[in-house]
């Protein structure tokens, strides 16, 4: 059974973390962290005095574990630094337990999770390389998407948040998540960033033909 480990200062509020992962192990020093194995998730608090050094050390010590940085004041620059040091996830430390569980599930399946603002920045940085509009090749796997799934995929690949997509298509955010889950399965991608790359790659391939 895969496990969750939290490394955070004693002063950090952990109620939501404990609600999300009742069986998780908590410690305030890396030296006290023992037991992580392949597939486990190690959650690190950005409020640690030297979270950068801790993250780098954890990456070397537990290369088969997924690392996530939790921050009380999320900032895109901090998130990019965390990703550069090997983190696969970055989100608010006070996120709802249901969201934390969702993040953990994505990381266990090899995906990447970042906040909406950081995702938007990543999409903007990738867009010049992929083309201004990422249109799918309807002869490829995208042809298996329903009309609504294709609409959701197109907007998400353009950097839209679930809330923005829901407003644009006049559906609920829960419905957006359901369509997005189907899109991920049908296109064999793990997260939103891979969806951006997939649509951009499809567009380039179609343009080259």
C-alpha positions in Angstrom: 0.0 0.0 0.0 1.4 3.4 -1.0 2.0 5.9 1.8 2.2 9.6 2.4 4.9 11.4 4.4 4.8 15.0 5.6 7.9 17.0 6.5 6.9 20.3 8.1 7.7 22.6 11.0 5.9 21.8 14.3 4.0 25.1 14.0 2.3 24.1 10.7 -1.4 23.5 10.8 -1.9 19.8 9.8 -5.6 19.2 10.4 -6.5 19.1 6.7 -3.5 17.0 5.9 -4.4 14.5 8.5 -8.0 14.5 7.3 -6.9 13.8 3.7 -4.4 11.1 4.7 -5.3 9.6 8.1 -2.5 7.0 7.8 0.2 9.6 6.8 3.5 9.9 8.8 4.5 13.3 10.1 8.0 14.6 11.1 9.7 17.9 11.5 13.2 16.9 10.4 14.4 15.0 7.4 16.6 12.8 9.6 13.5 11.5 11.2 12.0 10.5 7.9 12.2 6.8 7.3 10.2 4.2 5.3 9.4 6.0 2.0 9.4 3.5 -0.9 8.7 3.6 -4.6 5.3 5.1 -5.4 5.0 6.9 -2.1 4.5 10.7 -1.9 6.6 13.0 0.3 4.9 16.3 1.1 7.3 19.1 2.0 6.3 22.4 3.7 7.7 25.6 2.1 7.8 27.1 5.6 10.8 25.0 6.5 13.9 27.2 7.0 15.7 25.6 4.0 13.0 23.9 1.9 15.2 24.1 -1.2 18.0 22.2 0.4 15.6 19.7 1.9 13.9 19.1 -1.4 17.2 18.5 -3.2 18.3 16.1 -0.5 15.0 14.2 -0.6 15.2 13.9 -4.3 18.6 12.2 -4.0 17.6 10.1 -1.0 14.3 8.9 -2.4 14.5 9.1 -6.2 11.5 6.8 -6.7 9.1 8.8 -4.5 7.0 11.7 -5.8 7.7 15.0 -4.1 5.2 17.8 -3.5 5.8 21.3 -2.0 3.0 22.8 0.1 3.0 26.6 0.6 1.0 28.9 2.8 1.6 31.7 0.3 1.8 30.0 -3.2 3.8 32.0 -5.7 4.6 31.0 -9.4 8.3 31.7 -8.9 8.4 29.5 -5.8 6.6 26.8 -7.8 9.0 27.0 -10.7 11.9 26.7 -8.3 10.3 23.6 -6.7 9.8 22.0 -10.1 13.4 22.7 -11.0 14.5 20.9 -7.9 12.5 17.8 -8.7 9.1 18.4 -7.2 6.1 16.9 -9.1 3.5 18.8 -7.2 2.9 22.4 -5.9 -0.2 23.6 -4.1 -1.6 25.6 -1.2 -0.9 24.1 2.2 -4.4 24.8 3.3 -6.1 23.2 0.3 -9.2 21.2 1.0 -8.6 17.5 1.9 -10.4 16.4 -1.2 -8.0 18.4 -3.4 -5.0 17.1 -1.5 -6.2 13.5 -2.2 -6.6 14.4 -5.8 -3.1 15.8 -6.0 -1.7 12.7 -4.4 -3.5 10.5 -6.9 -2.1 12.4 -9.8 1.4 12.2 -8.4 1.1 8.5 -7.8 0.3 8.0 -11.4 3.3 9.9 -12.6 1.5 13.2 -13.3 2.4 16.8 -12.5 0.2 19.0 -10.4 0.7 22.8 -10.1 -1.7 25.7 -9.2 -3.7 27.5 -11.8 -1.5 30.5 -11.9 1.7 28.5 -12.3 0.1 26.3 -15.0 -1.0 29.5 -16.9 2.6 30.7 -16.8 3.9 27.4 -18.0 1.4 27.4 -20.8 2.3 30.9 -21.9 6.0 30.0 -21.9 5.3 26.9 -24.1 2.8 28.5 -26.5 5.4 30.2 -28.8 7.1 26.8 -29.3 3.8 25.0 -29.9 2.0 27.6 -32.0 -0.6 30.2 -31.0 -3.4 27.7 -31.3 -3.2 24.0 -30.5 -5.7 22.3 -32.8 -6.0 18.5 -32.7 -5.5 16.2 -35.6 -9.0 14.7 -36.0 -7.5 11.6 -37.6 -5.6 10.7 -34.4 -6.7 9.6 -30.9 -8.5 12.9 -30.6 -11.2 11.5 -33.0 -12.4 9.3 -30.1 -13.3 12.4 -28.0 -17.0 13.4 -27.9 -17.8 16.9 -29.0 -18.0 18.2 -25.5 -14.8 16.4 -24.5 -13.0 18.0 -27.4 -14.3 21.5 -26.4 -13.0 21.0 -22.9 -9.6 19.6 -24.1 -9.2 22.6 -26.5 -9.9 25.2 -23.8 -7.8 23.5 -21.1 -4.9 23.1 -23.6 -5.2 26.9 -24.1 -4.6 27.4 -20.4 -8.1 27.9 -19.2 -9.0 26.9 -15.6 -11.8 24.5 -14.8 -13.9 27.4 -13.6 -13.4 29.4 -16.8 -14.2 26.3 -18.9 -17.4 25.7 -16.9 -18.5 29.3 -17.4 -17.7 29.3 -21.1 -19.5 26.0 -21.8 -22.3 26.7 -19.3 -21.7 23.5 -17.3 -20.6 22.7 -13.7 -17.0 22.4 -12.7 -17.7 18.8 -11.7 -18.8 18.1 -15.2 -15.6 19.7 -16.5 -13.6 17.5 -14.3 -15.5 14.4 -15.5 -14.9 15.3 -19.2 -11.2 16.1 -18.5 -10.8 12.7 -16.8 -12.2 11.1 -19.9 -9.9 13.2 -22.1 -6.8 12.1 -20.1 -7.8 8.4 -20.4 -8.5 8.6 -24.2 -5.4 10.6 -25.0 -3.2 8.7 -22.6 -1.9 11.8 -20.8 -1.5 12.3 -17.1 -2.1 16.0 -16.5 -3.0 19.4 -18.0 0.6 20.2 -19.0 0.9 16.9 -20.9 -2.4 17.8 -22.6 -0.9 21.1 -23.7 2.2 19.3 -25.1 0.0 16.7 -26.8 -2.1 19.2 -28.6 0.9 21.3 -29.6 2.7 18.1 -30.9 -0.3 17.1 -32.9 -0.6 20.5 -34.5 3.1 20.5 -35.5 2.8 17.0 -37.0 -0.3 18.1 -39.0 1.5 21.2 -40.2 4.5 19.3 -41.3 2.5 16.8 -43.4 
